Amino acid sequence: MSKTKNNLKKNSQKLRKEMTKEERHLWYDFLKTLPVTIHRQKVIGPYIVDFYCASAKLVIEIDGTQHFEEKGLASDAERDKYLNDMDLTVLRYSNYDVNSNFDGVCEDILKRIEVSGI
């Protein structure tokens, strides 16, 4: 395994143990209960995505405030393009969305999974 790939794997394991409050809430109170496999902190190419459902070709990202700064927006655009080029759909929700409209976020994710035929 290449050093970079190994570092990504170690980083993803660390991120699984240190999920944000919003990631934990979405995982334990919704995603984990779905009848499809969802991976947490999954390495895809040079990136680690928050959640990944292979059967629905779906990436779910929970964005903190850094994602709304110029550097974060540019980085996310590059990352989303890479993932879209792999035929993956990227759903982005802010921490605020998860905290203030949890049911709406869950309904949106469920709708996207169902649309994929799962």
N, C-alpha and C positions, 0 to 999 in steps of 0.2 A: 504494500500500500504506500502510495507516495506520501511524503511528509505533509504536504498541504491537505490531502484527503484525510490523513490521520488527525491533523489538527482540527479540521472541520468536525470530524466524528467526536473527538474529545470535547470540543466546544458545544456540540449539540447535546451531549450527555450532561454537561454542566448546566446548560440552559433548561433542560428538562427538570433538573432538580431545583432550579432557581426561577421558575416561571413567575411572571408578574401576577399581581392580584387579579387582573382582568383575564389573563390567559388561564389561570387556575379556575376562575369562576366559569368561563366558557367550557373548559375541559371537563371538570367534575360535574357540573350541573347541566350539561347538554351533550357535548360531542361524544363523551365516553359512553353515553347511554344509547347512541344510535346503532342500528343494526348493520352498519357498514364499518369497515376498518378505517380509522383515522390515526395517523401517525403524528406525534408531537415532535417539534424541533427536528424535522427531517432534512437531511442533506440532499439537495438537488443541484447537481453541477457544482458551481463555486459558491452556492448560497445555502443558508439554513433557513427553512421556512417555518413559521410558527406551527401550522397544522397542514396536513396533506391527506387527501382522500384519493388514492390512486384509481379506484373504480369509477369515480366521478370526474377524474382529471381536474381536481379542484384544490387550490391553495388558499388557505385562510390566514390572513395577516391581521394582527392586532397592533395598531400603531399608537405609540406614545407621542409626546409633544415634539421630540426630535425629528419625527417624520414630516412635520409641517414647516420646518425651516428649509431654507434654500438648498443646503447640502443634502438633507434628508429627502427632499422631493426629487432631486436629480438622481440620487442613488436608487430610490424606489422606482423611478421611471426606467432606469437601465435594467434593474432586476426584473420588473414586470415584463419588459420587452423580451428578455431572455426566457422567462417562463412561458410567455405567450407563444414564442417561437417554438417551444416544445409542445405546443397544443394544450397548454394548461390554462385554466381560467383562474385569475387571481381576484379574490374578494378581500377588500380592505375595510376594516372597521376601526374607528378610533377608540381609545380607552373610554372616552366620554360616551360613545354609542353603547358600549358594553355596560357601562354603569347606569345610564339613564334610559336605555331602551333595550334591555336584555331580551325580552320576548320578541321584539321586532328583528333583532339580529339573528336570533335562533330561527324564526320563521323564514327569513331571507335565505339563510344557509340551507335549511330543509328544502325550500323551493328549488334552489339551485341543484341540490343532490337529486331530487325527484325529476327535474327536467333532464338530467343526464341519463335517466332510465333505470336508476337504481331502485 
